[in-house]
Amino acid sequence: MTARSYGRIVALAVRAFDDVDEADTYLRSPKQFLNGRTPLEAARTPEGAALVERQLYWISQLISGPTELRA
């Protein structure tokens, strides 16, 4: 994962959760939809990064409502 993609994933998580600690917990916790990998582990590949970004988008929609997280 490049520094740019890492920064993008972290920024999206912070925006989705509106809390740095919650975003960190999310990014470092294994997820079933990622076959037990953490979002940071999954984001090491372009396909995994796309999955994580999509999930963060949906989390943002559920927490904040539509249009809160625009890439």
Phi and psi in radians as a Rosetta constraint file:
Dihedral C 1 N 2 CA 2 C 2 CIRCULARHARMONIC -1.367 0.35
Dihedral N 2 CA 2 C 2 N 3 CIRCULARHARMONIC 2.828 0.35
Dihedral C 2 N 3 CA 3 C 3 CIRCULARHARMONIC -1.055 0.35
Dihedral N 3 CA 3 C 3 N 4 CIRCULARHARMONIC -0.610 0.35
Dihedral C 3 N 4 CA 4 C 4 CIRCULARHARMONIC -1.153 0.35
Dihedral N 4 CA 4 C 4 N 5 CIRCULARHARMONIC -0.799 0.35
Dihedral C 4 N 5 CA 5 C 5 CIRCULARHARMONIC -1.210 0.35
Dihedral N 5 CA 5 C 5 N 6 CIRCULARHARMONIC -0.631 0.35
Dihedral C 5 N 6 CA 6 C 6 CIRCULARHARMONIC -1.046 0.35
Dihedral N 6 CA 6 C 6 N 7 CIRCULARHARMONIC -0.831 0.35
Dihedral C 6 N 7 CA 7 C 7 CIRCULARHARMONIC -1.071 0.35
Dihedral N 7 CA 7 C 7 N 8 CIRCULARHARMONIC -0.664 0.35
Dihedral C 7 N 8 CA 8 C 8 CIRCULARHARMONIC -1.145 0.35
Dihedral N 8 CA 8 C 8 N 9 CIRCULARHARMONIC -0.786 0.35
Dihedral C 8 N 9 CA 9 C 9 CIRCULARHARMONIC -1.089 0.35
Dihedral N 9 CA 9 C 9 N 10 CIRCULARHARMONIC -0.793 0.35
Dihedral C 9 N 10 CA 10 C 10 CIRCULARHARMONIC -1.094 0.35
Dihedral N 10 CA 10 C 10 N 11 CIRCULARHARMONIC -0.788 0.35
Dihedral C 10 N 11 CA 11 C 11 CIRCULARHARMONIC -1.088 0.35
Dihedral N 11 CA 11 C 11 N 12 CIRCULARHARMONIC -0.731 0.35
Dihedral C 11 N 12 CA 12 C 12 CIRCULARHARMONIC -1.106 0.35
Dihedral N 12 CA 12 C 12 N 13 CIRCULARHARMONIC -0.700 0.35
Dihedral C 12 N 13 CA 13 C 13 CIRCULARHARMONIC -1.140 0.35
Dihedral N 13 CA 13 C 13 N 14 CIRCULARHARMONIC -0.766 0.35
Dihedral C 13 N 14 CA 14 C 14 CIRCULARHARMONIC -1.110 0.35
Dihedral N 14 CA 14 C 14 N 15 CIRCULARHARMONIC -0.720 0.35
Dihedral C 14 N 15 CA 15 C 15 CIRCULARHARMONIC -1.171 0.35
Dihedral N 15 CA 15 C 15 N 16 CIRCULARHARMONIC -0.663 0.35
Dihedral C 15 N 16 CA 16 C 16 CIRCULARHARMONIC -1.158 0.35
Dihedral N 16 CA 16 C 16 N 17 CIRCULARHARMONIC -0.752 0.35
Dihedral C 16 N 17 CA 17 C 17 CIRCULARHARMONIC -1.631 0.35
Dihedral N 17 CA 17 C 17 N 18 CIRCULARHARMONIC -0.259 0.35
Dihedral C 17 N 18 CA 18 C 18 CIRCULARHARMONIC 0.985 0.35
Dihedral N 18 CA 18 C 18 N 19 CIRCULARHARMONIC 0.558 0.35
Dihedral C 18 N 19 CA 19 C 19 CIRCULARHARMONIC -2.836 0.35
Dihedral N 19 CA 19 C 19 N 20 CIRCULARHARMONIC 2.174 0.35
Dihedral C 19 N 20 CA 20 C 20 CIRCULARHARMONIC -1.110 0.35
Dihedral N 20 CA 20 C 20 N 21 CIRCULARHARMONIC -0.752 0.35
Dihedral C 20 N 21 CA 21 C 21 CIRCULARHARMONIC -1.156 0.35
Dihedral N 21 CA 21 C 21 N 22 CIRCULARHARMONIC -0.722 0.35
Dihedral C 21 N 22 CA 22 C 22 CIRCULARHARMONIC -1.149 0.35
Dihedral N 22 CA 22 C 22 N 23 CIRCULARHARMONIC -0.688 0.35
Dihedral C 22 N 23 CA 23 C 23 CIRCULARHARMONIC -1.100 0.35
Dihedral N 23 CA 23 C 23 N 24 CIRCULARHARMONIC -0.753 0.35
Dihedral C 23 N 24 CA 24 C 24 CIRCULARHARMONIC -1.084 0.35
Dihedral N 24 CA 24 C 24 N 25 CIRCULARHARMONIC -0.768 0.35
Dihedral C 24 N 25 CA 25 C 25 CIRCULARHARMONIC -1.062 0.35
Dihedral N 25 CA 25 C 25 N 26 CIRCULARHARMONIC -0.789 0.35
Dihedral C 25 N 26 CA 26 C 26 CIRCULARHARMONIC -1.039 0.35
Dihedral N 26 CA 26 C 26 N 27 CIRCULARHARMONIC -0.842 0.35
Dihedral C 26 N 27 CA 27 C 27 CIRCULARHARMONIC -1.180 0.35
Dihedral N 27 CA 27 C 27 N 28 CIRCULARHARMONIC -0.436 0.35
Dihedral C 27 N 28 CA 28 C 28 CIRCULARHARMONIC -1.823 0.35
Dihedral N 28 CA 28 C 28 N 29 CIRCULARHARMONIC 0.069 0.35
Dihedral C 28 N 29 CA 29 C 29 CIRCULARHARMONIC -1.818 0.35
Dihedral N 29 CA 29 C 29 N 30 CIRCULARHARMONIC 2.343 0.35
Dihedral C 29 N 30 CA 30 C 30 CIRCULARHARMONIC -1.035 0.35
Dihedral N 30 CA 30 C 30 N 31 CIRCULARHARMONIC 2.477 0.35
Dihedral C 30 N 31 CA 31 C 31 CIRCULARHARMONIC -2.137 0.35
Dihedral N 31 CA 31 C 31 N 32 CIRCULARHARMONIC 2.396 0.35
Dihedral C 31 N 32 CA 32 C 32 CIRCULARHARMONIC -1.070 0.35
Dihedral N 32 CA 32 C 32 N 33 CIRCULARHARMONIC -0.715 0.35
Dihedral C 32 N 33 CA 33 C 33 CIRCULARHARMONIC -1.192 0.35
Dihedral N 33 CA 33 C 33 N 34 CIRCULARHARMONIC -0.201 0.35
Dihedral C 33 N 34 CA 34 C 34 CIRCULARHARMONIC -1.888 0.35
Dihedral N 34 CA 34 C 34 N 35 CIRCULARHARMONIC 0.383 0.35
Dihedral C 34 N 35 CA 35 C 35 CIRCULARHARMONIC 0.987 0.35
Dihedral N 35 CA 35 C 35 N 36 CIRCULARHARMONIC 0.724 0.35
Dihedral C 35 N 36 CA 36 C 36 CIRCULARHARMONIC 1.489 0.35
Dihedral N 36 CA 36 C 36 N 37 CIRCULARHARMONIC -0.028 0.35
Dihedral C 36 N 37 CA 37 C 37 CIRCULARHARMONIC -1.489 0.35
Dihedral N 37 CA 37 C 37 N 38 CIRCULARHARMONIC 2.802 0.35
Dihedral C 37 N 38 CA 38 C 38 CIRCULARHARMONIC -1.443 0.35
Dihedral N 38 CA 38 C 38 N 39 CIRCULARHARMONIC 2.764 0.35
Dihedral C 38 N 39 CA 39 C 39 CIRCULARHARMONIC -0.994 0.35
Dihedral N 39 CA 39 C 39 N 40 CIRCULARHARMONIC -0.649 0.35
Dihedral C 39 N 40 CA 40 C 40 CIRCULARHARMONIC -1.159 0.35
Dihedral N 40 CA 40 C 40 N 41 CIRCULARHARMONIC -0.653 0.35
Dihedral C 40 N 41 CA 41 C 41 CIRCULARHARMONIC -1.149 0.35
Dihedral N 41 CA 41 C 41 N 42 CIRCULARHARMONIC -0.805 0.35
Dihedral C 41 N 42 CA 42 C 42 CIRCULARHARMONIC -1.113 0.35
Dihedral N 42 CA 42 C 42 N 43 CIRCULARHARMONIC -0.609 0.35
Dihedral C 42 N 43 CA 43 C 43 CIRCULARHARMONIC -1.257 0.35
Dihedral N 43 CA 43 C 43 N 44 CIRCULARHARMONIC 0.007 0.35
Dihedral C 43 N 44 CA 44 C 44 CIRCULARHARMONIC -1.227 0.35
Dihedral N 44 CA 44 C 44 N 45 CIRCULARHARMONIC -0.306 0.35
Dihedral C 44 N 45 CA 45 C 45 CIRCULARHARMONIC -1.982 0.35
Dihedral N 45 CA 45 C 45 N 46 CIRCULARHARMONIC 2.694 0.35
Dihedral C 45 N 46 CA 46 C 46 CIRCULARHARMONIC -1.031 0.35
Dihedral N 46 CA 46 C 46 N 47 CIRCULARHARMONIC -0.671 0.35
Dihedral C 46 N 47 CA 47 C 47 CIRCULARHARMONIC -1.161 0.35
Dihedral N 47 CA 47 C 47 N 48 CIRCULARHARMONIC -0.749 0.35
Dihedral C 47 N 48 CA 48 C 48 CIRCULARHARMONIC -1.144 0.35
Dihedral N 48 CA 48 C 48 N 49 CIRCULARHARMONIC -0.713 0.35
Dihedral C 48 N 49 CA 49 C 49 CIRCULARHARMONIC -1.064 0.35
Dihedral N 49 CA 49 C 49 N 50 CIRCULARHARMONIC -0.699 0.35
Dihedral C 49 N 50 CA 50 C 50 CIRCULARHARMONIC -1.114 0.35
Dihedral N 50 CA 50 C 50 N 51 CIRCULARHARMONIC -0.711 0.35
Dihedral C 50 N 51 CA 51 C 51 CIRCULARHARMONIC -1.087 0.35
Dihedral N 51 CA 51 C 51 N 52 CIRCULARHARMONIC -0.786 0.35
Dihedral C 51 N 52 CA 52 C 52 CIRCULARHARMONIC -1.125 0.35
Dihedral N 52 CA 52 C 52 N 53 CIRCULARHARMONIC -0.776 0.35
Dihedral C 52 N 53 CA 53 C 53 CIRCULARHARMONIC -1.065 0.35
Dihedral N 53 CA 53 C 53 N 54 CIRCULARHARMONIC -0.752 0.35
Dihedral C 53 N 54 CA 54 C 54 CIRCULARHARMONIC -1.084 0.35
Dihedral N 54 CA 54 C 54 N 55 CIRCULARHARMONIC -0.742 0.35
Dihedral C 54 N 55 CA 55 C 55 CIRCULARHARMONIC -1.127 0.35
Dihedral N 55 CA 55 C 55 N 56 CIRCULARHARMONIC -0.725 0.35
Dihedral C 55 N 56 CA 56 C 56 CIRCULARHARMONIC -1.122 0.35
Dihedral N 56 CA 56 C 56 N 57 CIRCULARHARMONIC -0.635 0.35
Dihedral C 56 N 57 CA 57 C 57 CIRCULARHARMONIC -1.049 0.35
Dihedral N 57 CA 57 C 57 N 58 CIRCULARHARMONIC -0.835 0.35
Dihedral C 57 N 58 CA 58 C 58 CIRCULARHARMONIC -1.166 0.35
Dihedral N 58 CA 58 C 58 N 59 CIRCULARHARMONIC -0.659 0.35
Dihedral C 58 N 59 CA 59 C 59 CIRCULARHARMONIC -1.052 0.35
Dihedral N 59 CA 59 C 59 N 60 CIRCULARHARMONIC -0.777 0.35
Dihedral C 59 N 60 CA 60 C 60 CIRCULARHARMONIC -1.040 0.35
Dihedral N 60 CA 60 C 60 N 61 CIRCULARHARMONIC -0.737 0.35
Dihedral C 60 N 61 CA 61 C 61 CIRCULARHARMONIC -1.107 0.35
Dihedral N 61 CA 61 C 61 N 62 CIRCULARHARMONIC -0.689 0.35
Dihedral C 61 N 62 CA 62 C 62 CIRCULARHARMONIC -1.237 0.35
Dihedral N 62 CA 62 C 62 N 63 CIRCULARHARMONIC -0.683 0.35
Dihedral C 62 N 63 CA 63 C 63 CIRCULARHARMONIC -1.417 0.35
Dihedral N 63 CA 63 C 63 N 64 CIRCULARHARMONIC -0.833 0.35
Dihedral C 63 N 64 CA 64 C 64 CIRCULARHARMONIC -1.842 0.35
Dihedral N 64 CA 64 C 64 N 65 CIRCULARHARMONIC -0.271 0.35
Dihedral C 64 N 65 CA 65 C 65 CIRCULARHARMONIC 1.658 0.35
Dihedral N 65 CA 65 C 65 N 66 CIRCULARHARMONIC 3.016 0.35
Dihedral C 65 N 66 CA 66 C 66 CIRCULARHARMONIC -1.033 0.35
Dihedral N 66 CA 66 C 66 N 67 CIRCULARHARMONIC 2.621 0.35
Dihedral C 66 N 67 CA 67 C 67 CIRCULARHARMONIC 1.223 0.35
Dihedral N 67 CA 67 C 67 N 68 CIRCULARHARMONIC 0.165 0.35
Dihedral C 67 N 68 CA 68 C 68 CIRCULARHARMONIC -1.285 0.35
Dihedral N 68 CA 68 C 68 N 69 CIRCULARHARMONIC -0.539 0.35
Dihedral C 68 N 69 CA 69 C 69 CIRCULARHARMONIC -2.155 0.35
Dihedral N 69 CA 69 C 69 N 70 CIRCULARHARMONIC 1.646 0.35
Dihedral C 69 N 70 CA 70 C 70 CIRCULARHARMONIC -1.946 0.35
Dihedral N 70 CA 70 C 70 N 71 CIRCULARHARMONIC 2.211 0.35
